[in-house]
């Protein structure tokens, strides 16, 4: 999961699934001083942040530097995610200063507050479009068979990785059950330049987006977009565990 929007991910063996998605996923967000969210599209170095959050302390590693702190109940401010207005609790000057030095940008950190509506209904935190993203192992295998250099799953930043549907099998199903959790797959996931960003170094190349564009470009919201994986909404809540049977 991804405690800080657009930062690096944290692998977990189990996690509670709420109506808003994975607990603590996209709970925090880096913003410009004016409140607009910051992403790897603008600052690829966000990928090098390694956050984890247990509900009490947020720990963020960036190379040899580590931030450990308990989130503050600071002022609530208006922020935007892709132009959509929502709220965030400012996490203070010390955290902002640490992030600013690491990213070499004038930024602040906020924690989600209030309610945000997903594009197709339901609620979510600071994610894009829908609460949960799903991608299959076989779809990535098929893509890697087309690339000169394979890319790891973390390039695509899925919340849930499934196996057994076959290549692009997630395109053809409307619901999946993973253990006690059920996810309704709402729409395809449109991809951007972030998938070309090495999630270890922040270095950006032209792949795999260039190859995906050749065979995964589809009509999308009145235009065209490169689709890979699906976005979904939790319909049956519970605990998601690695190794759970997917159907």
C-alpha contacts under 8 A as a table, 3 or more apart, distances in Angstrom:
res1	aa1	res2	aa2	distance
1	X	9	X	5.46
1	X	10	X	5.28
1	X	11	X	6.32
1	X	12	X	7.28
1	X	22	X	7.31
1	X	25	X	5.61
1	X	158	X	7.95
1	X	159	X	5.77
2	X	5	X	6.26
2	X	6	X	7.57
2	X	7	X	6.84
2	X	8	X	6.55
2	X	9	X	4.66
2	X	10	X	6.12
2	X	24	X	7.76
2	X	25	X	5.04
2	X	26	X	5.58
2	X	51	X	7.49
2	X	52	X	7.98
3	X	7	X	7.91
3	X	9	X	7.45
3	X	10	X	7.77
3	X	24	X	5.65
3	X	25	X	4.73
3	X	26	X	4.78
3	X	27	X	5.40
3	X	28	X	6.08
3	X	51	X	6.26
3	X	52	X	6.26
3	X	53	X	6.42
4	X	7	X	5.46
4	X	8	X	7.72
4	X	25	X	7.38
4	X	26	X	5.13
4	X	27	X	6.21
4	X	28	X	4.58
4	X	29	X	5.29
4	X	30	X	7.37
4	X	51	X	6.73
5	X	25	X	7.94
5	X	26	X	4.75
5	X	27	X	7.40
5	X	28	X	6.20
5	X	29	X	5.05
5	X	30	X	7.16
5	X	39	X	7.54
5	X	126	X	6.66
5	X	127	X	7.01
6	X	29	X	7.84
6	X	38	X	7.72
6	X	39	X	5.24
6	X	40	X	5.95
6	X	46	X	6.52
6	X	47	X	6.99
7	X	39	X	7.92
7	X	40	X	7.65
7	X	46	X	4.88
7	X	47	X	4.89
7	X	48	X	7.04
7	X	49	X	5.52
7	X	50	X	6.92
7	X	51	X	7.47
8	X	46	X	6.99
8	X	47	X	4.71
8	X	48	X	6.10
8	X	49	X	5.36
8	X	50	X	5.07
8	X	51	X	6.82
8	X	199	X	6.71
9	X	50	X	6.46
9	X	51	X	7.06
9	X	154	X	7.75
9	X	157	X	7.35
10	X	50	X	7.04
10	X	51	X	6.79
10	X	52	X	6.26
12	X	15	X	6.90
13	X	241	X	5.87
13	X	242	X	5.31
14	X	239	X	6.71
14	X	240	X	5.43
14	X	241	X	4.24
14	X	242	X	6.20
15	X	22	X	6.64
15	X	23	X	6.81
15	X	239	X	5.59
15	X	240	X	5.33
15	X	241	X	6.66
16	X	22	X	6.04
16	X	23	X	5.66
16	X	237	X	7.88
16	X	238	X	5.84
16	X	239	X	4.34
16	X	240	X	6.08
17	X	20	X	7.83
17	X	21	X	5.57
17	X	22	X	4.58
17	X	23	X	5.98
17	X	181	X	7.45
17	X	234	X	7.38
17	X	237	X	5.54
17	X	238	X	5.46
17	X	239	X	5.83
17	X	240	X	6.60
18	X	21	X	5.08
18	X	22	X	5.98
18	X	23	X	6.26
18	X	234	X	7.13
18	X	237	X	5.85
18	X	238	X	7.30
19	X	122	X	7.50
19	X	123	X	6.80
19	X	124	X	7.48
19	X	131	X	7.93
19	X	233	X	7.43
19	X	234	X	5.71
19	X	235	X	7.37
19	X	237	X	7.00
20	X	23	X	7.78
20	X	122	X	7.57
20	X	123	X	5.30
20	X	124	X	4.15
20	X	125	X	6.39
20	X	131	X	5.58
20	X	233	X	7.96
20	X	234	X	7.65
21	X	25	X	7.06
21	X	124	X	6.66
21	X	131	X	4.71
21	X	132	X	5.61
21	X	233	X	7.33
21	X	234	X	6.62
22	X	25	X	5.33
22	X	131	X	7.85
22	X	132	X	7.46
22	X	159	X	7.71
24	X	27	X	4.99
24	X	53	X	7.09
24	X	55	X	7.47
25	X	125	X	7.72
25	X	127	X	7.99
26	X	29	X	6.90
26	X	125	X	6.20
26	X	126	X	5.18
26	X	127	X	5.89
27	X	111	X	5.86
27	X	112	X	5.48
27	X	125	X	6.36
27	X	126	X	6.63
28	X	109	X	6.85
28	X	110	X	5.59
28	X	111	X	4.40
28	X	112	X	5.97
28	X	126	X	7.43
29	X	37	X	6.78
29	X	38	X	7.72
29	X	109	X	5.71
29	X	110	X	5.44
29	X	111	X	6.51
29	X	112	X	7.71
29	X	126	X	7.12
30	X	37	X	5.96
30	X	38	X	5.61
30	X	39	X	7.87
30	X	107	X	6.49
30	X	108	X	5.73
30	X	109	X	4.65
30	X	110	X	6.55
31	X	34	X	7.61
31	X	35	X	5.45
31	X	36	X	5.35
31	X	37	X	4.28
31	X	38	X	5.16
31	X	79	X	7.74
31	X	107	X	5.53
31	X	108	X	5.36
31	X	109	X	6.18
31	X	110	X	7.40
32	X	35	X	5.36
32	X	36	X	5.37
32	X	37	X	6.31
32	X	38	X	6.47
32	X	106	X	6.58
32	X	107	X	4.86
32	X	108	X	6.45
33	X	36	X	7.54
33	X	106	X	6.94
33	X	107	X	5.93
33	X	108	X	6.56
34	X	79	X	7.83
35	X	77	X	7.86
35	X	78	X	6.52
35	X	79	X	4.35
35	X	80	X	6.17
36	X	79	X	5.79
36	X	80	X	5.00
36	X	81	X	6.66
36	X	83	X	7.88
37	X	79	X	7.21
37	X	80	X	6.11
37	X	81	X	5.66
37	X	82	X	7.56
38	X	42	X	7.00
38	X	43	X	7.45
39	X	42	X	5.79
39	X	43	X	6.19
39	X	44	X	7.60
39	X	46	X	7.20
40	X	43	X	4.65
40	X	44	X	4.27
40	X	45	X	6.93
40	X	46	X	5.80
40	X	47	X	6.85
40	X	194	X	6.04
40	X	197	X	7.99
41	X	44	X	6.33
41	X	193	X	6.43
41	X	194	X	5.84
43	X	46	X	6.06
43	X	103	X	7.78
44	X	47	X	6.00
44	X	194	X	7.76
44	X	197	X	6.68
44	X	202	X	4.99
44	X	203	X	7.05
44	X	204	X	7.47
45	X	48	X	5.53
45	X	49	X	7.58
45	X	103	X	6.45
45	X	201	X	7.46
45	X	202	X	4.89
45	X	203	X	8.00
46	X	49	X	5.58
46	X	103	X	7.07
46	X	202	X	7.30
47	X	50	X	7.76
47	X	197	X	7.88
47	X	198	X	7.63
47	X	199	X	5.02
47	X	200	X	6.67
47	X	201	X	7.30
47	X	202	X	5.60
48	X	62	X	6.05
48	X	63	X	7.57
48	X	199	X	6.53
48	X	200	X	5.80
48	X	201	X	6.19
48	X	202	X	6.25
49	X	60	X	6.37
49	X	61	X	5.78
49	X	62	X	4.99
50	X	60	X	5.34
50	X	61	X	4.94
50	X	62	X	6.42
51	X	58	X	6.96
51	X	59	X	5.50
51	X	60	X	4.13
51	X	61	X	6.33
52	X	58	X	5.88
52	X	59	X	5.31
52	X	60	X	6.48
53	X	56	X	7.06
53	X	57	X	5.85
53	X	58	X	4.53
53	X	59	X	6.37
54	X	57	X	6.01
54	X	58	X	7.00
55	X	58	X	7.68
56	X	70	X	6.01
56	X	71	X	7.39
57	X	68	X	6.75
57	X	69	X	5.55
57	X	70	X	4.55
57	X	71	X	6.79
58	X	67	X	7.84
58	X	68	X	5.81
58	X	69	X	5.63
58	X	70	X	6.17
58	X	71	X	6.99
59	X	66	X	7.10
59	X	67	X	5.59
59	X	68	X	4.47
59	X	69	X	6.73
60	X	66	X	5.65
60	X	67	X	5.05
60	X	68	X	6.54
61	X	64	X	7.35
61	X	65	X	5.99
61	X	66	X	4.43
61	X	67	X	6.42
62	X	65	X	5.29
62	X	66	X	6.17
62	X	102	X	7.16
63	X	66	X	7.81
67	X	95	X	7.86
67	X	98	X	7.55
71	X	91	X	6.44
71	X	111	X	7.96
72	X	89	X	7.84
72	X	90	X	7.71
72	X	91	X	5.57
72	X	92	X	7.38
73	X	89	X	6.72
73	X	90	X	7.83
73	X	91	X	7.53
74	X	89	X	5.71
74	X	90	X	5.49
74	X	91	X	6.26
74	X	92	X	7.04
75	X	89	X	5.66
75	X	90	X	5.73
76	X	87	X	6.59
76	X	88	X	5.52
76	X	89	X	4.39
76	X	90	X	6.24
76	X	113	X	7.68
77	X	87	X	5.72
77	X	88	X	5.48
77	X	89	X	6.27
77	X	90	X	6.88
78	X	85	X	6.85
78	X	86	X	5.96
78	X	87	X	4.77
78	X	88	X	6.46
79	X	85	X	5.85
79	X	86	X	5.48
79	X	87	X	5.54
79	X	88	X	6.47
80	X	83	X	5.28
80	X	84	X	5.13
80	X	85	X	4.48
80	X	86	X	5.89
80	X	87	X	7.93
81	X	84	X	5.09
81	X	85	X	6.62
81	X	86	X	7.54
81	X	126	X	7.02
81	X	128	X	7.94
86	X	113	X	7.78
86	X	114	X	7.27
86	X	115	X	7.36
86	X	116	X	6.36
87	X	112	X	6.43
87	X	113	X	5.23
87	X	114	X	6.09
88	X	110	X	5.04
88	X	111	X	5.08
88	X	112	X	4.72
88	X	113	X	4.99
88	X	114	X	7.85
89	X	110	X	5.01
89	X	111	X	4.95
89	X	112	X	6.50
89	X	113	X	6.40
90	X	108	X	7.34
90	X	109	X	6.11
90	X	110	X	4.48
90	X	111	X	6.67
91	X	95	X	6.49
91	X	96	X	7.44
91	X	108	X	7.45
91	X	109	X	5.57
91	X	110	X	5.51
91	X	111	X	7.08
92	X	95	X	5.86
92	X	96	X	6.32
92	X	108	X	7.69
92	X	109	X	7.61
93	X	96	X	4.93
93	X	97	X	5.90
93	X	108	X	7.75
94	X	97	X	5.12
94	X	98	X	6.33
95	X	98	X	5.18
95	X	99	X	6.23
95	X	108	X	7.40
95	X	109	X	7.01
96	X	99	X	5.25
96	X	100	X	5.94
96	X	107	X	6.07
96	X	108	X	4.54
96	X	109	X	6.10
97	X	100	X	4.99
97	X	101	X	6.26
97	X	108	X	7.93
98	X	101	X	5.32
98	X	102	X	6.36
99	X	102	X	5.10
99	X	103	X	5.93
99	X	104	X	7.86
99	X	105	X	7.93
99	X	107	X	6.98
99	X	108	X	7.44
100	X	103	X	5.28
100	X	104	X	5.21
100	X	105	X	5.02
100	X	106	X	5.50
100	X	107	X	5.76
100	X	108	X	7.75
101	X	104	X	5.07
101	X	105	X	7.22
112	X	125	X	6.40
112	X	126	X	7.07
115	X	123	X	6.66
115	X	124	X	7.18
115	X	125	X	7.37
116	X	123	X	5.56
116	X	124	X	5.52
116	X	125	X	6.18
116	X	126	X	7.90
117	X	121	X	6.20
117	X	122	X	5.88
117	X	123	X	4.60
117	X	124	X	6.18
118	X	121	X	5.10
118	X	122	X	5.52
118	X	123	X	5.41
118	X	124	X	6.03
118	X	129	X	5.62
118	X	130	X	5.25
118	X	131	X	7.19
119	X	129	X	5.37
119	X	130	X	6.47
120	X	129	X	7.96
120	X	130	X	7.40
120	X	186	X	7.65
122	X	233	X	7.47
123	X	131	X	7.41
124	X	127	X	6.79
124	X	130	X	7.00
124	X	131	X	5.34
125	X	131	X	7.44
127	X	130	X	6.75
127	X	131	X	6.22
128	X	131	X	7.52
129	X	231	X	7.73
130	X	133	X	7.58
130	X	231	X	5.88
130	X	232	X	5.92
130	X	233	X	6.42
131	X	231	X	7.44
131	X	232	X	6.43
131	X	233	X	5.76
131	X	234	X	7.65
132	X	158	X	7.88
132	X	159	X	6.02
132	X	160	X	7.57
132	X	231	X	5.67
132	X	232	X	5.08
132	X	233	X	6.09
132	X	234	X	7.48
133	X	158	X	5.13
133	X	159	X	5.20
133	X	160	X	6.37
133	X	189	X	7.60
133	X	229	X	7.21
133	X	230	X	5.79
133	X	231	X	4.46
133	X	232	X	6.10
134	X	158	X	5.54
134	X	159	X	6.13
134	X	160	X	4.88
134	X	161	X	5.93
134	X	162	X	7.29
134	X	170	X	7.82
134	X	229	X	5.76
134	X	230	X	5.26
134	X	231	X	6.17
134	X	232	X	7.38
135	X	139	X	7.23
135	X	140	X	7.94
135	X	158	X	6.14
135	X	160	X	6.62
135	X	161	X	5.22
135	X	162	X	6.32
135	X	170	X	7.13
135	X	228	X	7.60
135	X	229	X	4.61
135	X	230	X	6.54
136	X	139	X	5.34
136	X	140	X	6.72
136	X	161	X	5.50
136	X	162	X	4.65
136	X	163	X	5.52
136	X	164	X	7.88
136	X	165	X	7.11
136	X	166	X	7.59
136	X	167	X	7.17
136	X	168	X	7.15
136	X	169	X	7.62
136	X	170	X	6.90
136	X	229	X	7.32
137	X	140	X	5.33
137	X	141	X	6.22
137	X	153	X	7.96
137	X	161	X	6.69
137	X	162	X	6.21
137	X	163	X	5.38
137	X	167	X	7.70
138	X	141	X	4.86
138	X	142	X	6.14
138	X	163	X	6.76
138	X	164	X	7.60
138	X	165	X	7.50
138	X	166	X	5.35
138	X	167	X	4.44
138	X	168	X	7.18
139	X	142	X	5.17
139	X	143	X	6.36
139	X	166	X	7.07
139	X	167	X	4.17
139	X	168	X	5.10
139	X	169	X	7.78
140	X	143	X	5.05
140	X	144	X	6.06
140	X	153	X	7.00
140	X	167	X	7.70
141	X	144	X	5.09
141	X	145	X	6.22
141	X	167	X	7.66
142	X	145	X	5.16
142	X	146	X	6.91
142	X	167	X	6.42
143	X	146	X	5.33
143	X	147	X	6.70
143	X	212	X	7.44
144	X	147	X	5.06
144	X	148	X	7.89
144	X	149	X	7.34
144	X	150	X	4.74
144	X	151	X	6.62
145	X	150	X	7.52
146	X	211	X	7.42
147	X	150	X	5.81
147	X	208	X	7.31
147	X	211	X	7.26
151	X	155	X	6.92
151	X	208	X	7.58
152	X	155	X	5.94
153	X	156	X	5.90
153	X	157	X	7.10
153	X	158	X	7.82
154	X	157	X	4.92
154	X	158	X	7.19
154	X	199	X	7.09
155	X	194	X	7.73
155	X	195	X	5.15
155	X	196	X	7.36
155	X	197	X	7.05
155	X	198	X	6.86
155	X	199	X	6.35
156	X	195	X	5.69
158	X	161	X	6.54
162	X	165	X	7.53
162	X	246	X	6.84
163	X	166	X	7.37
163	X	246	X	7.42
164	X	246	X	7.67
165	X	168	X	7.50
165	X	169	X	4.73
165	X	170	X	6.60
166	X	169	X	5.03
167	X	170	X	8.00
168	X	171	X	5.51
168	X	172	X	7.60
168	X	229	X	7.55
169	X	172	X	5.54
169	X	173	X	7.05
170	X	173	X	5.63
170	X	229	X	6.87
170	X	230	X	6.77
171	X	188	X	7.26
171	X	229	X	7.35
171	X	230	X	6.99
173	X	176	X	7.31
173	X	185	X	7.26
174	X	184	X	5.83
174	X	185	X	4.99
174	X	186	X	7.00
175	X	182	X	6.96
175	X	183	X	5.58
175	X	184	X	4.36
175	X	185	X	5.49
176	X	182	X	5.74
176	X	183	X	5.41
176	X	184	X	6.63
176	X	185	X	7.51
176	X	246	X	6.85
176	X	247	X	5.68
177	X	180	X	6.95
177	X	181	X	5.66
177	X	182	X	4.30
177	X	183	X	6.36
177	X	245	X	7.94
177	X	246	X	5.59
177	X	247	X	5.19
178	X	181	X	5.25
178	X	182	X	6.25
178	X	240	X	7.05
178	X	244	X	5.90
178	X	245	X	5.67
178	X	246	X	4.44
178	X	247	X	6.58
179	X	182	X	7.98
179	X	240	X	6.75
179	X	241	X	7.47
179	X	244	X	5.05
179	X	245	X	5.58
179	X	246	X	6.65
180	X	236	X	7.38
180	X	237	X	7.31
180	X	238	X	5.98
180	X	239	X	6.92
180	X	240	X	7.28
181	X	234	X	7.44
181	X	235	X	7.68
181	X	236	X	5.21
181	X	237	X	5.28
181	X	238	X	5.50
181	X	239	X	6.87
181	X	240	X	6.50
182	X	234	X	6.02
182	X	235	X	5.52
182	X	236	X	4.73
182	X	237	X	6.90
183	X	232	X	6.06
183	X	233	X	5.57
183	X	234	X	4.46
183	X	235	X	5.56
183	X	236	X	6.99
184	X	232	X	5.28
184	X	233	X	5.26
184	X	234	X	6.24
184	X	235	X	6.37
185	X	230	X	6.35
185	X	231	X	5.78
185	X	232	X	4.13
185	X	233	X	6.59
186	X	230	X	7.29
186	X	231	X	5.85
186	X	232	X	5.01
186	X	233	X	7.03
187	X	230	X	5.77
187	X	231	X	5.52
187	X	232	X	7.04
188	X	227	X	6.00
188	X	228	X	6.81
188	X	229	X	6.02
188	X	230	X	4.26
188	X	231	X	5.92
189	X	227	X	5.41
189	X	228	X	5.67
189	X	229	X	5.39
189	X	230	X	4.84
189	X	231	X	5.71
190	X	225	X	5.81
190	X	226	X	5.44
190	X	227	X	4.62
190	X	228	X	6.62
191	X	194	X	7.73
191	X	195	X	7.16
191	X	209	X	7.83
191	X	225	X	7.15
191	X	226	X	5.47
191	X	227	X	5.93
191	X	228	X	6.71
192	X	195	X	6.45
192	X	209	X	7.55
192	X	226	X	7.70
193	X	196	X	5.39
193	X	197	X	7.19
193	X	209	X	6.98
194	X	197	X	5.28
195	X	198	X	7.84
195	X	207	X	7.85
195	X	208	X	6.91
195	X	209	X	6.75
196	X	204	X	5.47
196	X	205	X	5.49
196	X	206	X	5.98
196	X	207	X	5.38
196	X	208	X	6.00
196	X	209	X	6.36
197	X	202	X	5.70
197	X	203	X	5.64
197	X	204	X	4.35
197	X	205	X	6.68
198	X	201	X	5.59
198	X	202	X	5.08
198	X	203	X	5.30
198	X	204	X	6.17
199	X	202	X	5.66
199	X	203	X	7.94
206	X	209	X	6.46
206	X	210	X	6.07
207	X	210	X	5.43
207	X	211	X	6.63
208	X	211	X	5.46
208	X	212	X	6.16
209	X	212	X	5.00
209	X	213	X	6.03
209	X	226	X	7.90
210	X	213	X	5.30
210	X	214	X	7.00
211	X	214	X	5.48
211	X	215	X	7.46
212	X	215	X	5.77
212	X	216	X	5.43
212	X	217	X	7.44
212	X	226	X	6.78
213	X	216	X	5.48
213	X	217	X	5.34
213	X	226	X	5.70
214	X	217	X	6.84
216	X	226	X	5.43
216	X	227	X	5.48
216	X	228	X	7.03
217	X	224	X	6.53
217	X	225	X	5.40
217	X	226	X	4.28
217	X	227	X	6.11
218	X	224	X	5.50
218	X	225	X	5.60
218	X	226	X	6.29
218	X	227	X	6.74
219	X	222	X	6.85
219	X	223	X	5.67
219	X	224	X	4.47
219	X	225	X	6.39
220	X	223	X	5.11
220	X	224	X	5.06
220	X	225	X	5.81
221	X	224	X	7.61
234	X	237	X	6.42
240	X	244	X	7.42
241	X	244	X	5.65
